[in-house]
Amino acid sequence: MNTQVLDATHQVDGGFKVDVSRGERVGRVSSEWFSRPDDERFLSLNELARTVRARAESGRTRTVESDRIQVEASHGDPERLTLILPGAEAPVAPTHWSFGQLASLVGAPATYLRQLPAALAGINLQYGLATHRTEQVKTLETGDGRLELRAVTGPDYGRIYDHELVEAVQRIAGNGIGDTRWKVPGVLDWSTGVYNPRVDITKDTTTLYSSDRDVFIFLVDDLNPIEAGKLPDGSPDLYFRGFYCWNSEVGAKTLGIASFYLRAVCQNRNLWGVEDFEEINIRHSKYAASRFAHEAAPALLNFANSSPIPFINGIKASRERIVARNDDDRTELLRRRGFSRAETAKIIDTVLNEEGRPPESIFDFVQGITAVARDKPHQDARLEMEAKAKKMLDRAS
């Protein structure tokens, strides 16, 4: 690879000293970590790949007329509905997700139907299918011991299977736990400000997730820190490369890949000190598989193999570009970019407190803006402020 990294002389006991007061905080991975039960957590990409591939191999899709789907309450379990699909050899049991999709198709409230006895819910659902404007739907069924209906989508739904994304990640990250430079992240020690990239991978620390409706992966290259400038005390400002990606083969969400540079990951899997965040989203439309093959997968590979020099040069340029030399310049610059008087004062004070001097360069202002944005109680306000910071940095580079 072309990445230029620091040598071991920059490592301190237990890891790398980082400054997480700079850059953005990204909570997406933390949200995933917080919401996943143990059975959705995996300890390696190999284990994750086996699971998602097995369910794909045991599945099949078919396109059927919606009004030909038959609903019945199971004789063996009167609290459970089953469906008879045209051309199917046996009834299928809808999952919680596919039941919601089917209810949405006929305009029925899924939450209400789930509260009814199965027989009564079946009557309502059958009536909706019979009187619904006839159209085709695409089903995804899985037969792994129990025949399940996993998804009901439109006929042009462009399915990208979860295993396709996992295998694309494996091509650059191997097992995701250390056989390449890409791995499950370490942990920041808040008491010392040291990020330790070497932690045991357990159900509590892993960032490899999959449920019956999605897959999510977060990996970092955290054994190879990148220096992009200096901190006020003269020590290196260290970054690591990271990315996360997600998909749903049953229509629960888009496919997406986000790449970035970050300074640390905490125990709750929040990303700290994030810079240069880029994201690709692909809707599961008719040509989604082609877009994944020609756009998303190559973008992931390019990021994994790319040099950090453009990022370093961008940070250097923003540090060197002086845009304000006095208080009037600072106030005018921020007010012109849409910040209120209170926000302007807080941004300037934040940089003064953290750097020991008022902001002068583009980099100073961006760091001040993102620090203030982290304190915003509402996500929309925070994202709006972070977008202004990114726009300012993009103009500098």
C-alpha positions, 0 to 999 in steps of 0.5 A, a space after each residue: 500500500 502507499 500509506 505513509 505512517 509514523 514509526 513506533 517512536 510516537 507510541 506511548 505505553 498502551 497506545 497513542 496519545 491523541 487529542 479528541 477535542 478536535 474534529 467531529 464526533 460521529 455517533 453512528 457506530 455507537 448507535 449500532 453498538 448500543 442496540 445490538 443483542 449478542 446474537 447479532 454480534 460477530 467476532 470476525 468477518 469470516 464468522 459474519 460471512 459464513 452466516 450471511 452467505 448461508 442464509 442467502 444460499 438457502 433462500 429463493 426469490 419469486 415474483 408473484 401477483 399480490 392478490 394471489 397470496 393466500 393468508 391462513 392461521 396455522 392449525 398447529 399454532 393458532 397465534 401464528 400466520 402463514 402465507 401460501 405463495 403462488 408456485 410455492 410447495 409449502 406455506 411460509 411464515 412471515 418474519 416481523 419485518 416482512 409482515 410489516 412490508 405486507 401490511 404496508 402494501 395493502 395500507 393496513 397498520 402493522 402494529 394494529 394487526 399484530 395485536 389481533 389474534 392470528 385468525 382475525 389478523 389473517 382475515 384483515 390481511 387477506 381482505 386487503 390483498 384481495 381488494 388491493 389493486 393487483 400488482 406484482 411483488 418480489 418475495 425473498 424466502 429462506 428455508 433453513 429448518 423453517 421456511 420464512 418469508 424474509 421480504 416483500 418488495 416491489 418487482 424492480 427492487 435491486 437486491 444486493 445481498 449482505 454477503 456481497 458487501 461482507 465479501 467486498 470488505 474481506 477482500 481488503 480486510 481479511 478476517 477483520 481481526 488482525 490478518 491485515 491492517 484493517 481491524 476491529 478498533 481499539 479503545 480510548 482511555 479517557 483518563 490519559 487521552 491514550 488510544 489503545 489499538 490492541 484490545 480483546 475482541 469480544 461480544 462487547 467490543 466487536 463492531 461486526 453486526 448482522 440481524 435478519 434484516 441488515 449487516 453493519 461493519 466498522 473497521 479501522 487501520 489503527 496500528 498505523 497512525 498518520 501525523 497531520 500537523 502538530 498540537 499546541 504542545 508540539 506533539 504530533 496530531 495523530 489520525 487513523 483511517 476508518 470506514 463503516 458500511 451497511 446494507 439490507 437485502 430485505 429493503 430495510 435500508 440502503 447500501 452505504 459506505 462512509 470513509 473518514 480519518 479519526 483520532 480515537 474510538 471510545 468504549 461506547 464506539 463513538 468516533 472522536 476527532 473525525 475529519 474528511 468524512 465522505 459517504 456513498 449511498 446506493 438505493 436498492 433500485 433496478 440497477 443497484 447491483 451494477 452501481 455496487 459493482 462499479 461504484 461502491 466496491 471500487 471506492 472502498 478498495 481505493 480508500 483502503 489502498 490510497 495514500 493519506 498525502 492528499 488529506 495531510 496536504 489539505 490539513 496543512 493548507 488549512 493550517 497555513 491559510 490565514 484568514 483573520 488577523 484581528 477580532 473584527 476579521 474573525 467576527 466578520 468571517 463567521 457572521 458572513 457564513 451564517 453564524 449568530 453573534 452568540 455562536 461567533 463568540 463561542 467559536 472564538 472563545 473555544 479556540 482561544 481556550 484550546 489553542 491559547 490564542 484566537 483563531 487565525 487560520 481556516 483550520 483554527 475556525 473549523 476546529 472551533 466550529 466542530 467543537 461548538 457543534 458537539 455541544 448542540 443538543 439537537 442533531 439537526 443544529 449540530 449537523 448544520 454547523 458541521 456542514 458549514 465547517 466542512 464547506 469552509 475546509 473544502 474551500 481552503 483545499 
